[in-house]
Amino acid sequence: MTLNETLKIIKHRRSVRSFKDEQIKDEELHLVLEAGLYAPNAGDQAWHFTVIQNKELLERLNLAAKEAAKQMDIEGLRELGNNEKFNCLYGAPTLIIVSGNEQSPVPLDADCAAANQNLLLAAESIGLGSCWIFFVMLAFYSPQGSELRKELKIPEGYKPYCSAVFGYKKAEVVNAEERKPNLITYIR
Ligand SMILES: Cc1cc2nc3c(=O)[nH]c(=O)nc-3n(C[C@H](O)[C@H](O)[C@H](O)COP(=O)(O)O)c2cc1C
């Protein structure tokens, strides 16, 4: 069978870590967000999307996340925290954080991850670069964490679970890692 457009987008999406400075268009942002809202969810849409396009705030989130990373038990995270050149948002002009209601009767991490993946696929489908970013979540565990939550207007009782950056790709990703073979068992 030939690949349809959806399958092509899924196969072609790769994490982009180098972005142009130019901000994405509002129409593009809305298409991406709408795709997030259409993700499957067990918690009756108990999620919230925060769009951050303010350069100064993006840099503060980067720095707070790096500060928190320096205190982590995981050596790789500490190294990144201490690496002056490392920007956990890769200079992308747009960050979207997906938060979930902690009072929800079902765990919201899966709902937020499903939404985050929809954001990435929608971005790819309209030619935007994107990357899922766990690292910046560390900012909420830094000393500035609760201040940042307030500044980002994350609703009371909501926890940030996932995030991703978006922008115009500086270059297409080359040498992307191949998918591993033999990860599927068929029982027929
Ligand atoms: C839960 C999750 C967290 C991730 N966090 C980061 C991150 O903090 N920084 C980063 O550069 N990439 C992050 N990634 C992207 C992965 O590194 C990437 O998806 C993986 O290497 C496969 O490459 P691909 O996205 O190009 O297919 C994350 C991906 C997932 C699913």
The ligand as a MOL file (V3000), in Angstrom:
LIG
                    3D

  0  0  0     0  0            999 V3000
M  V30 BEGIN CTAB
M  V30 COUNTS 31 33 0 0 0
M  V30 BEGIN ATOM
M  V30 1 C 8.5850 12.3020 26.8920 0
M  V30 2 C 9.6020 12.9100 25.9540 0
M  V30 3 C 10.4790 13.8640 26.4480 0
M  V30 4 C 11.4410 14.4590 25.6030 0
M  V30 5 N 12.2230 15.4570 26.0870 0
M  V30 6 C 13.1420 16.0130 25.2790 0
M  V30 7 C 13.9490 17.0930 25.7720 0
M  V30 8 O 13.8500 17.5330 26.9030 0
M  V30 9 N 14.8510 17.6270 24.9140 0
M  V30 10 C 15.0050 17.1670 23.6220 0
M  V30 11 O 15.8430 17.6910 22.9060 0
M  V30 12 N 14.2390 16.1660 23.1330 0
M  V30 13 C 13.3160 15.5870 23.9280 0
M  V30 14 N 12.4980 14.6000 23.4380 0
M  V30 15 C 12.6120 14.2040 22.0210 0
M  V30 16 C 13.2990 12.8550 21.8760 0
M  V30 17 O 14.6640 13.0050 22.1440 0
M  V30 18 C 13.0570 12.3500 20.4390 0
M  V30 19 O 11.6790 12.2330 20.1990 0
M  V30 20 C 13.7170 10.9840 20.1990 0
M  V30 21 O 15.1060 11.0940 20.2360 0
M  V30 22 C 13.3130 10.3830 18.8350 0
M  V30 23 O 13.6880 11.2730 17.7890 0
M  V30 24 P 12.6010 11.9010 16.7990 0
M  V30 25 O 11.6420 12.7390 17.6030 0
M  V30 26 O 13.3950 12.7380 15.8510 0
M  V30 27 O 11.8840 10.7930 16.1180 0
M  V30 28 C 11.5400 14.0220 24.2520 0
M  V30 29 C 10.6470 13.0560 23.7680 0
M  V30 30 C 9.6760 12.5250 24.6060 0
M  V30 31 C 8.6910 11.5180 24.0470 0
M  V30 END ATOM
M  V30 BEGIN BOND
M  V30 1 1 1 2
M  V30 2 1 2 3
M  V30 3 2 2 30
M  V30 4 2 3 4
M  V30 5 1 4 5
M  V30 6 1 4 28
M  V30 7 2 5 6
M  V30 8 1 6 7
M  V30 9 1 6 13
M  V30 10 2 7 8
M  V30 11 1 7 9
M  V30 12 1 9 10
M  V30 13 2 10 11
M  V30 14 1 10 12
M  V30 15 2 12 13
M  V30 16 1 13 14
M  V30 17 1 14 15
M  V30 18 1 14 28
M  V30 19 1 15 16
M  V30 20 1 16 17
M  V30 21 1 16 18
M  V30 22 1 18 19
M  V30 23 1 18 20
M  V30 24 1 20 21
M  V30 25 1 20 22
M  V30 26 1 22 23
M  V30 27 1 23 24
M  V30 28 2 24 25
M  V30 29 1 24 26
M  V30 30 1 24 27
M  V30 31 2 28 29
M  V30 32 1 29 30
M  V30 33 1 30 31
M  V30 END BOND
M  V30 END CTAB
M  END
